[in-house]
Amino acid sequence: MLSLIAATIILLVLPLALTDYYLGLVIRMMIFSIFAMSLDLLMGYTGLASLGHSAFLGVAAYAVGILSVRVSNNLFLTLGAGLGFAGITAAIFGFMVLRSRGPQFLMLTLALAQVLWGIAFKWKALTGGDDGLPGIPRPRLWLLWDLSDLTGFYYFSLFFFLVAALLLYLIVRSPFGYTLEGIRENETRMRTLGYHVWMHQYIAFVLAGLFGGMAGVLFAYFNRFVSPTELHLVTSAKVLLMVVLGGAGTLFGPALGAAIVVLLENLISAYTQRWLTILGAIYVLVVLFMRQGLWGPVRKGV
């Protein structure tokens, strides 16, 4: 607990020590930390690895972008729309995929996300097609908090990061969270004990979609641009790598994994366009030699 408080204090004072470039990098880390922790709720605690998690980030980002550019830049409207569309998408997808397991579940989630990618890519009149949707304005929150300023947006992102981390922590440490872990370990036993396995998995799927949507809202405002890439397989694979690298089923491990992947992506891509190959190699090494991810040694103080 003390380490988490210390980390929060450091995050609060970081803008005093960082340039705009590195401050933007930390914002990306926080956004993808929320995204990775949302997948960990599904993958690490429920035992359902998904290759379609980009759908929730992408849908929320497009909802924010389309509303901000063409309707209204009201923060509460766009935030509600982003979370709402992500939640509805998760609710629909959950009905379609949760009767499957293993490779079939992976392929179904991948296929559904790719359907959304195809819609975003082809529906140029609404989404901008492969050119994306540029010029997304950041809202002004009340009179004193201008989110167009990078420092202001940093604290805005930090607020949502802390809220998401706290809510997810309360979820996984609740009786509901412990039930998810039991389902992950042995579905048949939990069903025999009288638990409604499918309903628990469905709720977890929708919650994961909502938190993924929260990351999508922040992503759209931070980049001021959204494109079909946010719905692509590469985005889903990248967040899956973050969870595995940090440690599935540890909640804060995927946040660490997200920070490392974002940092490596920025460092490696400056020297080569094949940074995905290097990240893939890192993924293989972690799976082979550090199956508990990086959070295991950190938690043990090693």
Contacts in CASP RR format, 6 or more apart in sequence:
PFRMAT RR
TARGET T0000
AUTHOR 0000-0000-0000
METHOD contacts of the structure
MODEL  1
MLSLIAATIILLVLPLALTDYYLGLVIRMMIFSIFAMSLDLLMGYTGLAS
LGHSAFLGVAAYAVGILSVRVSNNLFLTLGAGLGFAGITAAIFGFMVLRS
RGPQFLMLTLALAQVLWGIAFKWKALTGGDDGLPGIPRPRLWLLWDLSDL
TGFYYFSLFFFLVAALLLYLIVRSPFGYTLEGIRENETRMRTLGYHVWMH
QYIAFVLAGLFGGMAGVLFAYFNRFVSPTELHLVTSAKVLLMVVLGGAGT
LFGPALGAAIVVLLENLISAYTQRWLTILGAIYVLVVLFMRQGLWGPVRK
GV
4 252 0 8 1.000
8 162 0 8 1.000
11 26 0 8 1.000
11 158 0 8 1.000
12 158 0 8 1.000
14 23 0 8 1.000
14 26 0 8 1.000
14 154 0 8 1.000
15 23 0 8 1.000
15 151 0 8 1.000
15 154 0 8 1.000
15 155 0 8 1.000
18 26 0 8 1.000
20 150 0 8 1.000
23 150 0 8 1.000
23 151 0 8 1.000
23 154 0 8 1.000
24 150 0 8 1.000
24 154 0 8 1.000
24 222 0 8 1.000
25 262 0 8 1.000
25 263 0 8 1.000
25 266 0 8 1.000
26 154 0 8 1.000
27 150 0 8 1.000
27 153 0 8 1.000
27 154 0 8 1.000
27 157 0 8 1.000
27 222 0 8 1.000
28 222 0 8 1.000
28 262 0 8 1.000
29 258 0 8 1.000
29 259 0 8 1.000
29 262 0 8 1.000
29 263 0 8 1.000
30 157 0 8 1.000
30 158 0 8 1.000
30 160 0 8 1.000
30 161 0 8 1.000
30 218 0 8 1.000
31 157 0 8 1.000
31 161 0 8 1.000
31 215 0 8 1.000
31 216 0 8 1.000
31 218 0 8 1.000
31 219 0 8 1.000
31 222 0 8 1.000
32 215 0 8 1.000
32 239 0 8 1.000
32 242 0 8 1.000
32 258 0 8 1.000
32 259 0 8 1.000
32 261 0 8 1.000
32 262 0 8 1.000
33 161 0 8 1.000
33 165 0 8 1.000
33 254 0 8 1.000
33 255 0 8 1.000
33 258 0 8 1.000
33 259 0 8 1.000
34 160 0 8 1.000
34 161 0 8 1.000
34 164 0 8 1.000
34 165 0 8 1.000
34 211 0 8 1.000
34 212 0 8 1.000
34 214 0 8 1.000
34 215 0 8 1.000
34 218 0 8 1.000
35 53 0 8 1.000
35 57 0 8 1.000
35 211 0 8 1.000
35 212 0 8 1.000
35 215 0 8 1.000
35 216 0 8 1.000
35 239 0 8 1.000
35 242 0 8 1.000
35 258 0 8 1.000
36 239 0 8 1.000
36 242 0 8 1.000
36 243 0 8 1.000
36 254 0 8 1.000
36 255 0 8 1.000
36 257 0 8 1.000
36 258 0 8 1.000
37 164 0 8 1.000
37 165 0 8 1.000
37 168 0 8 1.000
37 211 0 8 1.000
37 251 0 8 1.000
37 252 0 8 1.000
37 254 0 8 1.000
37 255 0 8 1.000
38 53 0 8 1.000
38 56 0 8 1.000
38 164 0 8 1.000
38 168 0 8 1.000
38 207 0 8 1.000
38 208 0 8 1.000
38 209 0 8 1.000
38 210 0 8 1.000
38 211 0 8 1.000
38 212 0 8 1.000
38 213 0 8 1.000
38 214 0 8 1.000
38 215 0 8 1.000
39 50 0 8 1.000
39 53 0 8 1.000
39 208 0 8 1.000
39 212 0 8 1.000
39 239 0 8 1.000
39 240 0 8 1.000
39 242 0 8 1.000
39 243 0 8 1.000
39 254 0 8 1.000
40 243 0 8 1.000
40 247 0 8 1.000
40 248 0 8 1.000
40 249 0 8 1.000
40 250 0 8 1.000
40 251 0 8 1.000
40 253 0 8 1.000
40 254 0 8 1.000
41 168 0 8 1.000
41 171 0 8 1.000
41 172 0 8 1.000
41 180 0 8 1.000
41 204 0 8 1.000
41 207 0 8 1.000
41 208 0 8 1.000
41 211 0 8 1.000
41 251 0 8 1.000
42 48 0 8 1.000
42 49 0 8 1.000
42 50 0 8 1.000
42 53 0 8 1.000
42 204 0 8 1.000
42 205 0 8 1.000
42 208 0 8 1.000
43 49 0 8 1.000
43 50 0 8 1.000
43 240 0 8 1.000
43 243 0 8 1.000
43 248 0 8 1.000
43 249 0 8 1.000
44 184 0 8 1.000
44 243 0 8 1.000
44 248 0 8 1.000
44 249 0 8 1.000
45 172 0 8 1.000
45 177 0 8 1.000
45 180 0 8 1.000
45 181 0 8 1.000
45 184 0 8 1.000
45 204 0 8 1.000
45 249 0 8 1.000
46 180 0 8 1.000
46 183 0 8 1.000
46 184 0 8 1.000
46 200 0 8 1.000
46 201 0 8 1.000
46 204 0 8 1.000
46 205 0 8 1.000
47 183 0 8 1.000
47 184 0 8 1.000
48 98 0 8 1.000
48 105 0 8 1.000
48 201 0 8 1.000
48 204 0 8 1.000
48 205 0 8 1.000
49 102 0 8 1.000
49 105 0 8 1.000
49 106 0 8 1.000
49 240 0 8 1.000
50 105 0 8 1.000
50 106 0 8 1.000
50 109 0 8 1.000
50 236 0 8 1.000
50 240 0 8 1.000
51 106 0 8 1.000
51 107 0 8 1.000
51 109 0 8 1.000
51 110 0 8 1.000
51 113 0 8 1.000
51 233 0 8 1.000
51 236 0 8 1.000
51 237 0 8 1.000
51 240 0 8 1.000
52 109 0 8 1.000
52 110 0 8 1.000
52 112 0 8 1.000
52 113 0 8 1.000
52 233 0 8 1.000
52 236 0 8 1.000
53 109 0 8 1.000
53 113 0 8 1.000
53 208 0 8 1.000
53 209 0 8 1.000
53 212 0 8 1.000
53 236 0 8 1.000
53 239 0 8 1.000
53 240 0 8 1.000
54 113 0 8 1.000
54 230 0 8 1.000
54 231 0 8 1.000
54 232 0 8 1.000
54 233 0 8 1.000
54 235 0 8 1.000
54 236 0 8 1.000
54 239 0 8 1.000
55 89 0 8 1.000
55 93 0 8 1.000
55 109 0 8 1.000
55 112 0 8 1.000
55 113 0 8 1.000
55 116 0 8 1.000
55 231 0 8 1.000
56 86 0 8 1.000
56 87 0 8 1.000
56 89 0 8 1.000
56 90 0 8 1.000
56 208 0 8 1.000
56 209 0 8 1.000
56 210 0 8 1.000
56 212 0 8 1.000
56 213 0 8 1.000
56 216 0 8 1.000
57 86 0 8 1.000
57 212 0 8 1.000
57 213 0 8 1.000
57 215 0 8 1.000
57 216 0 8 1.000
57 219 0 8 1.000
57 230 0 8 1.000
57 231 0 8 1.000
57 235 0 8 1.000
58 116 0 8 1.000
58 120 0 8 1.000
58 213 0 8 1.000
58 216 0 8 1.000
58 219 0 8 1.000
58 226 0 8 1.000
58 230 0 8 1.000
58 231 0 8 1.000
58 235 0 8 1.000
59 82 0 8 1.000
59 85 0 8 1.000
59 86 0 8 1.000
59 89 0 8 1.000
59 116 0 8 1.000
59 213 0 8 1.000
59 231 0 8 1.000
60 82 0 8 1.000
60 83 0 8 1.000
60 84 0 8 1.000
60 85 0 8 1.000
60 86 0 8 1.000
60 212 0 8 1.000
60 213 0 8 1.000
60 214 0 8 1.000
60 215 0 8 1.000
60 216 0 8 1.000
60 217 0 8 1.000
60 220 0 8 1.000
61 216 0 8 1.000
61 217 0 8 1.000
61 219 0 8 1.000
61 220 0 8 1.000
61 226 0 8 1.000
61 230 0 8 1.000
62 85 0 8 1.000
62 120 0 8 1.000
62 127 0 8 1.000
62 133 0 8 1.000
62 220 0 8 1.000
62 226 0 8 1.000
62 230 0 8 1.000
63 78 0 8 1.000
63 81 0 8 1.000
63 82 0 8 1.000
63 84 0 8 1.000
63 85 0 8 1.000
63 86 0 8 1.000
64 78 0 8 1.000
64 79 0 8 1.000
64 81 0 8 1.000
64 82 0 8 1.000
64 136 0 8 1.000
64 216 0 8 1.000
64 217 0 8 1.000
64 220 0 8 1.000
64 221 0 8 1.000
64 226 0 8 1.000
65 78 0 8 1.000
65 133 0 8 1.000
65 136 0 8 1.000
65 220 0 8 1.000
65 226 0 8 1.000
66 126 0 8 1.000
66 127 0 8 1.000
66 133 0 8 1.000
67 73 0 8 1.000
67 77 0 8 1.000
67 78 0 8 1.000
67 81 0 8 1.000
68 78 0 8 1.000
68 136 0 8 1.000
68 137 0 8 1.000
68 139 0 8 1.000
68 220 0 8 1.000
69 133 0 8 1.000
69 135 0 8 1.000
69 136 0 8 1.000
69 137 0 8 1.000
71 77 0 8 1.000
72 78 0 8 1.000
73 137 0 8 1.000
73 139 0 8 1.000
74 139 0 8 1.000
75 139 0 8 1.000
75 141 0 8 1.000
78 139 0 8 1.000
78 217 0 8 1.000
79 217 0 8 1.000
82 213 0 8 1.000
82 216 0 8 1.000
82 217 0 8 1.000
83 210 0 8 1.000
83 213 0 8 1.000
83 214 0 8 1.000
83 217 0 8 1.000
84 210 0 8 1.000
86 209 0 8 1.000
86 210 0 8 1.000
86 212 0 8 1.000
86 213 0 8 1.000
86 214 0 8 1.000
86 216 0 8 1.000
87 206 0 8 1.000
87 209 0 8 1.000
87 210 0 8 1.000
87 213 0 8 1.000
89 116 0 8 1.000
89 209 0 8 1.000
90 205 0 8 1.000
90 206 0 8 1.000
90 208 0 8 1.000
90 209 0 8 1.000
90 210 0 8 1.000
91 206 0 8 1.000
93 109 0 8 1.000
93 112 0 8 1.000
93 205 0 8 1.000
94 202 0 8 1.000
94 205 0 8 1.000
94 206 0 8 1.000
95 202 0 8 1.000
96 108 0 8 1.000
96 112 0 8 1.000
97 105 0 8 1.000
97 108 0 8 1.000
97 109 0 8 1.000
97 112 0 8 1.000
98 105 0 8 1.000
98 198 0 8 1.000
98 201 0 8 1.000
98 202 0 8 1.000
98 205 0 8 1.000
99 198 0 8 1.000
100 108 0 8 1.000
109 236 0 8 1.000
110 233 0 8 1.000
110 236 0 8 1.000
113 231 0 8 1.000
113 233 0 8 1.000
113 236 0 8 1.000
114 231 0 8 1.000
114 232 0 8 1.000
114 233 0 8 1.000
116 231 0 8 1.000
117 228 0 8 1.000
117 231 0 8 1.000
117 232 0 8 1.000
117 233 0 8 1.000
118 228 0 8 1.000
118 231 0 8 1.000
119 127 0 8 1.000
120 127 0 8 1.000
120 129 0 8 1.000
120 227 0 8 1.000
120 228 0 8 1.000
120 231 0 8 1.000
121 127 0 8 1.000
121 129 0 8 1.000
121 130 0 8 1.000
121 228 0 8 1.000
122 129 0 8 1.000
123 129 0 8 1.000
124 131 0 8 1.000
127 133 0 8 1.000
127 228 0 8 1.000
129 227 0 8 1.000
129 228 0 8 1.000
130 227 0 8 1.000
130 228 0 8 1.000
131 227 0 8 1.000
132 225 0 8 1.000
132 226 0 8 1.000
132 227 0 8 1.000
132 228 0 8 1.000
133 225 0 8 1.000
133 226 0 8 1.000
133 227 0 8 1.000
134 224 0 8 1.000
134 225 0 8 1.000
135 224 0 8 1.000
135 225 0 8 1.000
136 220 0 8 1.000
136 221 0 8 1.000
136 223 0 8 1.000
136 224 0 8 1.000
136 225 0 8 1.000
136 226 0 8 1.000
137 148 0 8 1.000
137 224 0 8 1.000
138 147 0 8 1.000
138 148 0 8 1.000
138 153 0 8 1.000
138 221 0 8 1.000
138 224 0 8 1.000
139 147 0 8 1.000
139 221 0 8 1.000
140 146 0 8 1.000
140 147 0 8 1.000
140 148 0 8 1.000
141 147 0 8 1.000
141 156 0 8 1.000
145 152 0 8 1.000
145 156 0 8 1.000
146 152 0 8 1.000
147 153 0 8 1.000
147 156 0 8 1.000
147 221 0 8 1.000
153 221 0 8 1.000
153 222 0 8 1.000
156 218 0 8 1.000
157 218 0 8 1.000
157 222 0 8 1.000
160 214 0 8 1.000
160 218 0 8 1.000
164 211 0 8 1.000
164 214 0 8 1.000
165 251 0 8 1.000
165 252 0 8 1.000
165 255 0 8 1.000
167 211 0 8 1.000
168 211 0 8 1.000
168 251 0 8 1.000
169 251 0 8 1.000
171 177 0 8 1.000
171 207 0 8 1.000
172 180 0 8 1.000
172 249 0 8 1.000
172 251 0 8 1.000
176 200 0 8 1.000
176 203 0 8 1.000
179 190 0 8 1.000
179 195 0 8 1.000
179 200 0 8 1.000
180 200 0 8 1.000
180 201 0 8 1.000
180 204 0 8 1.000
182 189 0 8 1.000
182 190 0 8 1.000
183 190 0 8 1.000
183 195 0 8 1.000
183 197 0 8 1.000
183 200 0 8 1.000
183 201 0 8 1.000
187 197 0 8 1.000
190 197 0 8 1.000
191 197 0 8 1.000
216 230 0 8 1.000
219 226 0 8 1.000
219 230 0 8 1.000
220 226 0 8 1.000
229 235 0 8 1.000
234 276 0 8 1.000
238 261 0 8 1.000
238 279 0 8 1.000
239 258 0 8 1.000
241 261 0 8 1.000
241 279 0 8 1.000
241 280 0 8 1.000
241 282 0 8 1.000
241 283 0 8 1.000
242 254 0 8 1.000
242 257 0 8 1.000
242 258 0 8 1.000
242 260 0 8 1.000
242 261 0 8 1.000
243 254 0 8 1.000
243 257 0 8 1.000
244 283 0 8 1.000
244 286 0 8 1.000
244 287 0 8 1.000
244 293 0 8 1.000
245 257 0 8 1.000
245 260 0 8 1.000
245 261 0 8 1.000
245 282 0 8 1.000
245 283 0 8 1.000
245 286 0 8 1.000
245 293 0 8 1.000
245 294 0 8 1.000
246 253 0 8 1.000
246 254 0 8 1.000
246 256 0 8 1.000
246 257 0 8 1.000
246 260 0 8 1.000
246 286 0 8 1.000
246 293 0 8 1.000
246 294 0 8 1.000
246 295 0 8 1.000
247 253 0 8 1.000
247 254 0 8 1.000
247 257 0 8 1.000
247 292 0 8 1.000
247 293 0 8 1.000
247 294 0 8 1.000
247 295 0 8 1.000
247 296 0 8 1.000
248 254 0 8 1.000
248 293 0 8 1.000
250 292 0 8 1.000
250 293 0 8 1.000
250 295 0 8 1.000
250 296 0 8 1.000
250 299 0 8 1.000
252 295 0 8 1.000
253 293 0 8 1.000
253 294 0 8 1.000
253 295 0 8 1.000
253 298 0 8 1.000
256 294 0 8 1.000
256 295 0 8 1.000
256 298 0 8 1.000
257 294 0 8 1.000
260 294 0 8 1.000
261 279 0 8 1.000
264 275 0 8 1.000
264 278 0 8 1.000
264 279 0 8 1.000
264 282 0 8 1.000
265 275 0 8 1.000
265 279 0 8 1.000
268 275 0 8 1.000
268 278 0 8 1.000
268 279 0 8 1.000
269 275 0 8 1.000
272 278 0 8 1.000
286 293 0 8 1.000
286 294 0 8 1.000
290 297 0 8 1.000
296 302 0 8 1.000
END
